[in-house]
Amino acid sequence: MGVTLSGGEGLISFFNAKTKIAAKAIEVTKSNGMQMQQKAQRLAPVDTGFLKRNIHLNFVISGLEFTATVSGDANYDPYQEYGTRFQPGKPHIRPAYYAQRTIFETEMGKLANRK
């Protein structure tokens, strides 16, 4: 069983335009992920530098889903981010996320509104 699409040049240019938009969406996701990682590293409290060096960016493309994940992988990162009953937190991942989120939404909105 198979499916055949025919539509001539109009169909070809439609798919070419969608492919270009997908490539640009991946590019926007990657660049915003890198910027968020850099912001989180700048905001991280530094004693030995271990916490700062263990803020990582993971990028995954799975079908039509593009994901950039920034994580603090030091075992004590949550204690620095949220604090404990003995010390207040020194957030670095969340402020980086909130700052980058608006930039990302703006860039993706511009991409989505293109004709």
MDTraj code that builds the backbone (N, CA, C; nanometers):
import mdtraj as md
import numpy as np

residues = "MET GLY VAL THR LEU SER GLY GLY GLU GLY LEU ILE SER PHE PHE ASN ALA LYS THR LYS ILE ALA ALA LYS ALA ILE GLU VAL THR LYS SER ASN GLY MET GLN MET GLN GLN LYS ALA GLN ARG LEU ALA PRO VAL ASP THR GLY PHE LEU LYS ARG ASN ILE HIS LEU ASN PHE VAL ILE SER GLY LEU GLU PHE THR ALA THR VAL SER GLY ASP ALA ASN TYR ASP PRO TYR GLN GLU TYR GLY THR ARG PHE GLN PRO GLY LYS PRO HIS ILE ARG PRO ALA TYR TYR ALA GLN ARG THR ILE PHE GLU THR GLU MET GLY LYS LEU ALA ASN ARG LYS".split()
xyz = np.array([
    [0.0850, -0.1171, 0.0000],
    [0.0000, 0.0000, 0.0000],
    [0.0896, 0.1234, 0.0000],
    [0.0538, 0.2245, -0.0710],
    [0.1338, 0.3454, -0.0775],
    [0.0455, 0.4676, -0.0973],
    [0.1069, 0.5806, -0.0809],
    [0.0371, 0.7079, -0.0988],
    [0.1148, 0.7897, -0.1998],
    [0.0449, 0.8494, -0.2918],
    [0.1078, 0.9344, -0.3914],
    [0.0500, 1.0742, -0.3801],
    [0.1383, 1.1722, -0.3702],
    [0.0961, 1.3121, -0.3673],
    [0.1343, 1.3762, -0.4994],
    [0.0424, 1.4491, -0.5547],
    [0.0760, 1.5247, -0.6746],
    [0.0206, 1.6651, -0.6578],
    [0.0944, 1.7601, -0.7027],
    [0.0506, 1.8979, -0.6865],
    [0.1408, 1.9928, -0.7622],
    [0.2357, 1.9388, -0.8314],
    [0.3232, 2.0207, -0.9127],
    [0.4140, 2.1108, -0.8311],
    [0.4488, 2.2245, -0.8907],
    [0.5427, 2.3195, -0.8298],
    [0.4913, 2.3793, -0.6995],
    [0.3607, 2.3998, -0.6902],
    [0.3031, 2.4567, -0.5681],
    [0.3275, 2.3675, -0.4476],
    [0.3092, 2.2386, -0.4649],
    [0.3317, 2.1437, -0.3561],
    [0.4800, 2.1366, -0.3207],
    [0.5651, 2.1363, -0.4208],
    [0.7098, 2.1309, -0.3965],
    [0.7559, 2.2546, -0.3207],
    [0.7107, 2.3729, -0.3622],
    [0.7536, 2.4944, -0.2917],
    [0.6958, 2.5002, -0.1511],
    [0.5748, 2.4436, -0.1295],
    [0.5178, 2.4371, 0.0049],
    [0.6082, 2.3534, 0.0962],
    [0.6480, 2.2348, 0.0512],
    [0.7338, 2.1493, 0.1337],
    [0.8725, 2.2090, 0.1537],
    [0.9253, 2.2762, 0.0521],
    [1.0557, 2.3423, 0.0678],
    [1.0488, 2.4524, 0.1728],
    [0.9413, 2.5301, 0.1721],
    [0.9244, 2.6378, 0.2711],
    [0.9125, 2.5799, 0.4109],
    [0.8378, 2.4715, 0.4279],
    [0.8214, 2.4089, 0.5599],
    [0.9532, 2.3500, 0.6089],
    [1.0338, 2.2954, 0.5190],
    [1.1644, 2.2408, 0.5560],
    [1.2570, 2.3516, 0.6044],
    [1.2538, 2.4658, 0.5377],
    [1.3364, 2.5792, 0.5787],
    [1.2935, 2.6319, 0.7153],
    [1.1629, 2.6375, 0.7398],
    [1.1129, 2.6847, 0.8700],
    [1.1551, 2.5879, 0.9802],
    [1.1470, 2.4575, 0.9534],
    [1.1885, 2.3583, 1.0538],
    [1.3370, 2.3735, 1.0853],
    [1.4186, 2.3952, 0.9839],
    [1.5623, 2.4137, 1.0062],
    [1.5888, 2.5394, 1.0888],
    [1.5158, 2.6459, 1.0609],
    [1.5319, 2.7692, 1.1385],
    [1.4822, 2.7505, 1.2820],
    [1.3760, 2.6723, 1.3017],
    [1.3258, 2.6451, 1.4369],
    [1.4301, 2.5681, 1.5179],
    [1.4976, 2.4749, 1.4551],
    [1.6051, 2.4004, 1.5222],
    [1.7181, 2.4956, 1.5586],
    [1.7533, 2.5844, 1.4667],
    [1.8596, 2.6819, 1.4908],
    [1.8244, 2.7748, 1.6079],
    [1.6996, 2.8231, 1.6120],
    [1.6546, 2.9106, 1.7211],
    [1.6586, 2.8355, 1.8542],
    [1.6155, 2.7106, 1.8535],
    [1.6163, 2.6295, 1.9758],
    [1.7583, 2.6076, 2.0258],
    [1.8491, 2.5760, 1.9357],
    [1.9896, 2.5553, 1.9747],
    [2.0509, 2.6826, 2.0319],
    [2.0338, 2.7935, 1.9636],
    [2.0975, 2.9172, 2.0087],
    [2.0395, 2.9633, 2.1424],
    [1.9092, 2.9489, 2.1617],
    [1.8495, 2.9876, 2.2894],
    [1.8916, 2.8947, 2.4015],
    [1.9083, 2.7667, 2.3716],
    [1.9591, 2.6732, 2.4718],
    [2.0996, 2.7099, 2.5161],
    [2.1848, 2.7445, 2.4196],
    [2.3221, 2.7837, 2.4531],
    [2.3245, 2.9126, 2.5352],
    [2.2386, 3.0074, 2.4987],
    [2.2332, 3.1330, 2.5735],
    [2.1840, 3.1102, 2.7159],
    [2.0864, 3.0208, 2.7328],
    [2.0373, 2.9916, 2.8676],
    [2.1459, 2.9240, 2.9513],
    [2.2196, 2.8323, 2.8909],
    [2.3284, 2.7661, 2.9624],
    [2.4321, 2.8691, 3.0087],
    [2.4677, 2.9607, 2.9220],
    [2.5655, 3.0629, 2.9575],
    [2.5148, 3.1533, 3.0689],
    [2.3869, 3.1899, 3.0643],
    [2.3294, 3.2733, 3.1709],
    [2.3302, 3.1986, 3.3033],
    [2.2930, 3.0702, 3.3015],
    [2.2917, 2.9915, 3.4245],
    [2.4330, 2.9795, 3.4819],
    [2.5320, 2.9624, 3.3965],
    [2.6707, 2.9535, 3.4437],
    [2.7180, 3.0859, 3.5025],
    [2.6770, 3.1960, 3.4419],
    [2.7139, 3.3272, 3.4978],
    [2.6493, 3.3513, 3.6336],
    [2.5258, 3.3029, 3.6519],
    [2.4531, 3.3257, 3.7763],
    [2.4888, 3.2254, 3.8867],
    [2.5524, 3.1160, 3.8520],
    [2.5827, 3.0115, 3.9504],
    [2.6825, 3.0628, 4.0542],
    [2.6575, 3.0319, 4.1827],
    [2.7542, 3.0697, 4.2859],
    [2.8835, 2.9906, 4.2651],
    [2.9964, 3.0567, 4.2859],
    [3.1252, 2.9918, 4.2598],
    [3.2084, 2.9870, 4.3871],
    [3.2455, 2.8659, 4.4245],
    [3.3422, 2.8451, 4.5312],
    [3.4619, 2.7741, 4.4686],
    [3.4363, 2.6538, 4.4177],
    [3.5425, 2.5787, 4.3498],
    [3.5248, 2.5814, 4.1987],
    [3.4056, 2.6190, 4.1493],
    [3.3756, 2.6190, 4.0066],
    [3.3110, 2.4894, 3.9595],
    [3.2986, 2.3909, 4.0494],
    [3.2409, 2.2615, 4.0124],
    [3.0958, 2.2766, 3.9678],
    [3.0189, 2.3548, 4.0411],
    [2.8776, 2.3756, 4.0080],
    [2.8639, 2.4390, 3.8697],
    [2.9425, 2.5390, 3.8451],
    [2.9386, 2.6117, 3.7178],
    [2.9771, 2.5202, 3.6004],
    [3.0788, 2.4374, 3.6193],
    [3.1229, 2.3465, 3.5137],
    [3.0231, 2.2344, 3.4876],
    [2.9352, 2.2086, 3.5814],
    [2.8391, 2.0997, 3.5673],
    [2.6988, 2.1469, 3.5316],
    [2.6912, 2.2602, 3.4665],
    [2.5645, 2.3048, 3.4062],
    [2.5757, 2.2698, 3.2582],
    [2.4937, 2.1728, 3.2163],
    [2.5069, 2.1163, 3.0825],
    [2.3858, 2.1458, 2.9953],
    [2.4103, 2.1423, 2.8655],
    [2.3072, 2.1589, 2.7649],
    [2.2933, 2.0276, 2.6902],
    [2.1711, 1.9787, 2.6795],
    [2.1433, 1.8576, 2.6035],
    [2.0417, 1.8939, 2.4967],
    [2.0723, 1.8615, 2.3730],
    [1.9847, 1.8950, 2.2615],
    [1.9393, 1.7674, 2.1929],
    [1.8073, 1.7516, 2.1730],
    [1.7516, 1.6307, 2.1130],
    [1.6536, 1.6685, 2.0020],
    [1.6680, 1.6027, 1.8879],
    [1.5701, 1.6136, 1.7795],
    [1.5060, 1.4760, 1.7677],
    [1.3762, 1.4712, 1.7877],
    [1.3030, 1.3450, 1.7782],
    [1.1796, 1.3685, 1.6930],
    [1.1872, 1.3310, 1.5684],
    [1.0761, 1.3559, 1.4766],
    [1.0572, 1.5047, 1.4560],
    [0.9412, 1.5554, 1.4941],
    [0.9129, 1.6981, 1.4813],
    [0.9322, 1.7720, 1.6126],
    [0.9927, 1.7076, 1.7091],
    [1.0127, 1.7690, 1.8403],
    [1.1592, 1.8083, 1.8572],
    [1.1807, 1.9351, 1.8914],
    [1.3154, 1.9878, 1.9137],
    [1.3237, 2.0288, 2.0600],
    [1.4212, 1.9784, 2.1319],
    [1.4305, 2.0066, 2.2745],
    [1.5726, 2.0465, 2.3115],
    [1.5841, 2.1564, 2.3844],
    [1.7113, 2.1967, 2.4440],
    [1.6887, 2.1964, 2.5950],
    [1.7671, 2.1190, 2.6673],
    [1.7508, 2.1071, 2.8118],
    [1.8783, 2.1528, 2.8805],
    [1.8658, 2.2470, 2.9719],
    [1.9789, 2.2931, 3.0527],
    [1.9584, 2.2360, 3.1921],
    [2.0612, 2.1692, 3.2422],
    [2.0481, 2.1067, 3.3743],
    [2.1732, 2.1298, 3.4573],
    [2.1514, 2.1401, 3.5861],
    [2.2612, 2.1463, 3.6810],
    [2.2871, 2.0057, 3.7296],
    [2.3993, 1.9476, 3.6919],
    [2.4251, 1.8066, 3.7187],
    [2.5129, 1.7799, 3.8405],
    [2.5524, 1.8840, 3.9121],
    [2.6253, 1.8624, 4.0373],
    [2.5244, 1.8075, 4.1387],
    [2.5667, 1.7142, 4.2223],
    [2.4728, 1.6513, 4.3149],
    [2.4139, 1.7498, 4.4150],
    [2.4778, 1.8619, 4.4385],
    [2.4256, 1.9606, 4.5339],
    [2.3584, 2.0789, 4.4654],
    [2.3390, 2.0711, 4.3343],
    [2.2764, 2.1802, 4.2605],
    [2.1374, 2.2166, 4.3136],
    [2.0491, 2.1195, 4.3448],
    [1.9163, 2.1580, 4.3966],
    [1.9247, 2.2374, 4.5271],
    [2.0230, 2.2064, 4.6109],
    [2.0373, 2.2798, 4.7369],
    [2.0791, 2.4243, 4.7115],
    [2.1605, 2.4452, 4.6096],
    [2.1999, 2.5816, 4.5730],
    [2.0821, 2.6553, 4.5085],
    [2.0079, 2.5849, 4.4262],
    [1.8968, 2.6468, 4.3538],
    [1.7814, 2.6849, 4.4474],
    [1.7452, 2.5942, 4.5349],
    [1.6258, 2.6142, 4.6186],
    [1.6562, 2.6468, 4.7646],
    [1.7772, 2.6189, 4.8097],
    [1.8119, 2.6422, 4.9488],
    [1.7758, 2.5241, 5.0368],
    [1.8084, 2.5367, 5.1634],
    [1.7752, 2.4354, 5.2634],
    [1.7160, 2.5084, 5.3837],
    [1.6875, 2.4349, 5.4862],
    [1.6371, 2.5025, 5.6058],
    [1.7476, 2.5809, 5.6760],
    [1.8731, 2.5544, 5.6392],
    [1.9863, 2.6227, 5.7017],
    [2.0397, 2.7404, 5.6200],
    [2.0096, 2.7414, 5.4904],
    [2.0618, 2.8490, 5.4050],
    [1.9607, 2.8820, 5.2959],
    [1.9541, 3.0077, 5.2565],
    [1.8650, 3.0438, 5.1454],
    [1.9256, 2.9960, 5.0127],
    [1.8399, 2.9787, 4.9149],
    [1.8874, 2.9369, 4.7830],
    [1.9555, 3.0505, 4.7084],
    [2.0366, 3.0120, 4.6124],
    [2.1003, 3.1068, 4.5202],
    [2.0620, 3.0630, 4.3791],
    [1.9390, 3.0953, 4.3384],
    [1.8888, 3.0465, 4.2089],
    [1.9779, 3.0888, 4.0925],
    [1.9978, 2.9960, 4.0009],
    [2.0746, 3.0254, 3.8803],
    [2.0092, 2.9636, 3.7567],
    [1.9486, 2.8470, 3.7694],
    [1.8815, 2.7846, 3.6549],
    [1.7479, 2.8549, 3.6260],
    [1.6665, 2.8736, 3.7284],
    [1.5347, 2.9360, 3.7076],
    [1.5440, 3.0782, 3.6538],
    [1.6297, 3.1664, 3.7087],
    [1.6380, 3.3014, 3.6503],
    [1.6858, 3.2998, 3.5046],
    [1.7767, 3.2080, 3.4738],
    [1.8231, 3.1970, 3.3347],
    [1.7082, 3.1535, 3.2444],
    [1.6278, 3.0603, 3.2930],
    [1.5117, 3.0138, 3.2163],
    [1.4121, 3.1270, 3.1921],
    [1.3760, 3.1978, 3.2985],
    [1.2764, 3.3044, 3.2844],
    [1.3257, 3.4170, 3.1937],
    [1.4530, 3.4470, 3.1986],
    [1.5089, 3.5510, 3.1109],
    [1.5096, 3.5043, 2.9655],
    [1.5443, 3.3791, 2.9431],
    [1.5574, 3.3288, 2.8064],
    [1.4225, 3.2958, 2.7451],
    [1.3249, 3.2604, 2.8272],
    [1.1936, 3.2201, 2.7768],
    [1.1309, 3.3273, 2.6896],
    [1.1344, 3.4527, 2.7324],
    [1.0720, 3.5593, 2.6538],
    [1.1446, 3.5805, 2.5210],
    [1.2760, 3.5683, 2.5234],
    [1.3535, 3.5823, 2.3993],
    [1.3179, 3.4698, 2.3024],
    [1.3122, 3.3474, 2.3543],
    [1.2779, 3.2306, 2.2731],
    [1.1376, 3.2441, 2.2135],
    [1.0415, 3.2830, 2.2960],
    [0.9036, 3.2982, 2.2479],
    [0.8940, 3.4054, 2.1389],
    [0.9671, 3.5139, 2.1567],
    [0.9672, 3.6204, 2.0554],
    [1.0258, 3.5712, 1.9237],
    [1.1397, 3.5028, 1.9310],
    [1.2044, 3.4539, 1.8086],
    [1.1191, 3.3492, 1.7378],
    [1.0561, 3.2594, 1.8138],
    [0.9721, 3.1570, 1.7509],
    [0.8441, 3.2204, 1.6953],
    [0.7921, 3.3234, 1.7628],
    [0.6751, 3.3946, 1.7122],
    [0.7036, 3.4614, 1.5796],
    [0.8204, 3.5227, 1.5671],
    [0.8594, 3.5847, 1.4398],
    [0.8704, 3.4805, 1.3305],
    [0.9242, 3.3644, 1.3652],
    [0.9391, 3.2568, 1.2687],
    [0.8019, 3.2043, 1.2264],
    [0.7109, 3.1891, 1.3204],
    [0.5773, 3.1369, 1.2904],
    [0.4944, 3.2345, 1.2077],
    [0.5183, 3.3641, 1.2233],
    [0.4405, 3.4648, 1.1512],
    [0.4958, 3.4983, 1.0134],
    [0.6061, 3.4341, 0.9766],
    [0.6620, 3.4559, 0.8426],
    [0.5686, 3.4020, 0.7364],
    [0.5745, 3.4626, 0.6218],
    [0.4937, 3.4129, 0.5103],
    [0.5826, 3.3645, 0.3993],
])
top = md.Topology()
chain = top.add_chain()
for i, resn in enumerate(residues, 1):
    res = top.add_residue(resn, chain, resSeq=i)
    for name in ("N", "CA", "C"):
        top.add_atom(name, md.element.get_by_symbol(name[0]), res)
traj = md.Trajectory(xyz[None], top)
